[in-house]
Amino acid sequence: MNRVDRAFHGQDGAGTLLIGYATAGFPDPETSARVAAALLEHCDLLELGLPFSDPVLDGPVIQESSRRALEAGFRISEVFDLAADLRVKTEKPLLLMTYYNPVHRVGESAFARMAATAGFDGLLVPDLPLEESGSLRAEAASHGIAAVLFASMTTPDERLGAIAEATRGFLYCFAVKGTTGLRASLAGDLAPFMARVRSRCRVPLALGLGISNPGQCREAGKLADAVVVGSALVKASMDALDGGGDPAEAAGELAASLRASLRNR
């Protein structure tokens, strides 16, 4: 049982878990580390996004944060350095969100080994189909890392069952159709979708994509074991940065309000 499993296993009575997100290296390594540390004060798990030039799942906010990180000279090794620094200070689960291209460039075995050495507990690769993920899932498992898979409202029942069987740690369910980003409201058919997933899945369910404020977080928390908030946290830090404020403080304040919404629903 790794840290991801323990986080969900120990949540009885603690309410729905909050999974935060930060783009590694945005806007620079030092600030990125401060933002991540601030989020860990309020989040139960933390996703670190590996900047990539063609982020097909991500909306404009995370795309912009990735662009800035890459323009500042971000290197793949920096996400592992960031995780290693955070691991010294926390036992909370750290998740690595990456597209498959960087994994392929490094090599699946080497990438999984580097992630484990840095202290990552979970790996999410949104552009890698289930049918092509077997070898990476095996490499991750051999290093004690949970390979987390995804499900959407358009996933057919048969495929949903296969994904639910293969995922480890939890299943990441999309709260909206499309890319990441801020939404005015969540999908109206979210409850039936989550009930359909729940009936076919034995692992915890996390709900993410488009959740951007405490009200939406509270509603999502009624349906899932964990709520993932990404773009809103990145936007909070980006707005503070562009306005001369403290990105870490801004992200931390939003994370605190999201956490409170899950405890008071």
Secondary structure, DSSP 8 states (H G I E B T S, - for coil): --HHHHHHHT-TTT-SEEEEEEETTSS-HHHHHHHHHHHHTT-SEEEEE---S--TT--HHHHHHHHHHHHTT--HHHHHHHHHHHHHH--S-EEEE--HHHHHHH-HHHHHHHHHHHT--EEE-TTS-GGG-HHHHHHHHHTT-EEEEEE-TT--HHHHHHHHHH--S-EEEESSSSSSS--SS--TTHHHHHHHHHTT--S-EEEESS--SHHHHHHHHTT-SEEEE-HHHHHHHHHHHHTTS-HHHHHHHHHHHHHHHHH--
